[in-house]
Amino acid sequence: MTALRVLIAGGGVAALEAALALRELAEDRVSIELLAPEPRFWYRPLAVAEPFGTGSVNGVELTALADACSARFTLGALASVEPDRHLARTAAGAEVEYDVLLVATGATPVPAVAGAVTFRGPADDAAYRGVLDDVVSGSVRKLVFAVPGGVTWPLPLYELALLTASFLDERAVEGVELAVVTPEDAPLTVFGAEASAVVGRLLADRNVALHTRTFPTKAHDGALAVAPSGSIRADRVVALPQLRGRPIDGLPSDTNGFVPSDRHGFVTGVDDILAAGDVTAFAVKQGGIAAQQASAAAEAIAAAAGADVVPHPFRPVLRGLLLTGSVPMYLRADLPGGGGDTSVASTDPLWWPPGKIVGRYLAPFLAGSVTFDMIWHERDREA
């Protein structure tokens, strides 16, 4: 029997989870090619801890991860698709034929608050260390953390605010006012009411002011302008970026550039193409969500390849770890809405746990800096 040729475009959590899950489910019924624009997978969630010296971003060679699932690795960025011909093209013009294509090319972070320091991840660690230096020196006394409107993932901003409060406490830096500005009705409402209440108490305990239902627009002249009206005093503003899709010629996309797909991952209006992760039109952009989408897509592809698998639709369950300066919180909530529970999960500085299959394979590569044992124990106990 000829193996189904599966092309997976992307080098992040969704792409890796799909590749590893597909190999486990379909075995030799599929041949897998991983197409990624960079040669390494970066565990970006730890970027929020780097400015404080409590964590570092780790990279893993994609060739090693591809070998773990008996896949071929190709360096290149997906630029266009001809669905009728089952043909993909890279930005460099190379052509790749496929039977099934899984698009997991992610999203692009773009600055959203004019005049603010944008924190996108590893690339902005040095910039935020500069902010901390200015706070410690006394040149910044009012520091505001801003969640923009539109598509974004707010958790890193709360981590920055809480880690900054702990950082200042440890150094006995006094007279600094911290505040969070967010369009949300309550902090991290995406995790559910109970988890949101925990985050609210953490902010209050560390004297971080909270402004909800407020849209940051522009930082200038010692203030942050907000909508619907008014401003908040700020010597410096640190904002998250908005996320935009990366349109691919030949595929449908919404007004923000994200790809519409169903709950099994199949892209609307085209044959034999699926999508998973931040590239999709699903509103929440988070690693755990990406892994769940990838798992659903892998099951659908494995079934198409003839494996004895019943594809399960994507059912979003959001999990995350909130850094509080010493002990991360494990937050769980069913989407949409829902309450969920909270419990201490680990003392390792992790932002979110990746998918179960990726975690098993990443653990050996990241040994010595990240430990997954306690997290898997907590997750498996709740499953």
Secondary structure by P-SEA (a helix, b strand, c coil): ccccbbbbccccaaaaaaaaaaaaaccccbbbbbbbccccccccccccccccccbbbbbbcaaaaaaaabbbbbbcccccccccccbbbcccbbbbbbcbbbbcbbbbbcccccccccccccccaaaaaaaaaaaaaccccbbbbbbbccccccaaaaaaaaaaaaaaaaacccccccccccccccccccccaaaaaaaaaaaaaacbbbbcccccccccccbbbbcccbbbbbcbbbbbbbbbbbccccccccccbbbbbcccccccccccbbbbccccccccccaaaaaaaaaaaaaaaaaaaccccccccbbbbbbbbbbcccbbbbbbbcccbbbbbbcccccccccccccaaaaaaaccccccccccaaaaaaaaaac
